[in-house]
Amino acid sequence: MKSKNHFKRPIPNKRVGINDKFWGRYIGLVKNVVIPYQWDALNDRIPDAEPSHVIENFKIAAGLSQGEFYGYVFQDSDLAKWLEAVGFSLDVNPDPELEKRADEIIDIIVKAQQDDGYLNTYFTIKELDKKWANLRDCHELYCAGHIMEAAVAYFEATGKRKLLNAMCRFADYIDTVFGTEPGKKRGYPGHEEIELALVKLYRVTGEKKYLTLSKYFIDERGKAPNYFNKEAEARGEKTDKVWERLGLRYYQAHLPVREQTTAEGHSVRAVYLYSGMADVAIETGDKTLIDACKKLWRNIVSKRMYITGGIGSTSYGESFTFDYDLPNDTIYAETCASIGLVFFAHRMLQMDVNNTYSDIMEKALYNSVISGISLDGKKFFYVNPLEVWPEASEKSKIKEHVKVTRQSWYGCACCPPNIARLLASIGQYIYSTHKDEIYTHLYINGETEINISESKIKIKQETRYPYDERVMISVSLDEEKEFSLLLRIPGWCDNAKICINRDEINVCNTKVNGYAKLKRIWKNGDVVELVLPMMIQRIKAHPNVRANIGKVALQRGPIVYCLEEIDNGQNLHEIVLSHKSELKAEFDDNLLGGIPVINAEAQRYNSPWKGELYKAKVESQYRPVTVKFIPYYAWANRTPGEMMVWITER
Ligand SMILES: [Zn+2]
């Protein structure tokens, strides 16, 4: 065990006011469009969407309606994530009508709970005698975790305990079923989630047994003989036939977690597990767990992650594959996986403040997370490709999961409410504090109040980041006070400038782990001006990434860019960027509600071909063209067509 005294705490969502052009738009969208829209979807009121039936499932389980269960075994989690998003939204935008709707659905959820505390509509309606008999596939603990998270968020927003108390009863019951004590099952979830939820429940109630239960699930995972295999034998099944090639790696149950050094299997499950491991490590100071988290983190970000922060290279098992296998067109990169990567990064950041973590958190947020939602908030991507050829998506089996347009809803609707809860809670990712230190991880216009040894310090950010490179940070406090304000200097920025009350300071001298540490006696009205020059960067991939050799991607600030057919014509693969070509960043007020674009001089392959498939002695010819790049997150919001992030360079 190691001292955990140096671990930081994030400033909660409720205490961070956001008034930001970029994220404020998303937060407003979640409140005004996404939450009402998803409520309609959960109630099966969207005409062109796949049915959900989740509210009806809860009503049937509660005895308020007659009928059969419909949907996946994890259907309950869609409502839970919606409710969690409502909690986060109410943190900053009180809305009595929405709160009333949430109270009403909470009444139904609690009515669906069994006397012993068990809650799961699938098993309650269909086969209560089979509960806990197939942890590998049936998602009971996963759904439990999501409702626990919803309960915590709703309690923190409103102070209402009804769902929280119900979820404590559920956790108490789960604690009687699972553990190492005689008579208990030595199981753990096939889809991780409850681990991080139990830590949240522990933090809000102070009940140690929830932390112990979370630690149990993590410690037990992957031990031999394997629980999932034993459980399958008891059901009369031999092995996991569905994920034969992945085996137990699919569930991250191939090894005890402390022996796992590479990110394996289903990518959402993986990053949820790692987030739970990090949470337990933060609460216990367990060095072996911290080391395991660091190894897994390094493996992901140095060998298994897309430039957008997407993870999961294949649709088979929605999983990680192997180092440097990052195809752009058969990619999976589920929206939920990038959201999970944000969770993991945020937790690592509290253990060890370093821009290694916050840069990746930012990368995922500004690219692969928000590419999952349309600009109008009504359509969603499950898979986030880096290259799209519509005919291939239509006709090729191996690319059929790569959609050219976002969908209204999914039968398996994990991603849409997951984005909603993340966007509604973006405030909690901005600041952390520890003793006399205030850390700023993200630059988002707004303000917060932070307590430093009994002094209240108000921090206000004024910025148009990520469109603009300037951030003004003002400090308000009653009496002068010595403390450190630490500002993240993103890894993509070479020449950051900082002035305090107009006096420039040497940034290099202040840098600790990628953060400028400004330690001084602060006075009311002090102003820090941070300038993060956003040059357009031509990013290359490691040469082992076969898909990207000889190619380049453009990035400005945290935003990765792409080409779309609607701006650049068909056959985007013919476009070539010379390393000398001029690149110009501009803000286009008229495009997609106002977005930054990059206009570039490029070339298009233009050699004469007359129907031959193969030919010798071809003289490569190119004609000059002007091309327009848009932010990756904004693609697929106009006429559907081709899209490409990595462009050939010569
Ligand atoms: Zn998902």
Boltz pocket constraint, residues with backbone or C-beta under 6 A from the ligand:
constraints:
  - pocket:
      binder: B
      contacts: [[A, 334], [A, 335], [A, 336], [A, 337], [A, 382], [A, 412], [A, 413], [A, 414], [A, 415], [A, 416], [A, 418]]
      max_distance: 6.0
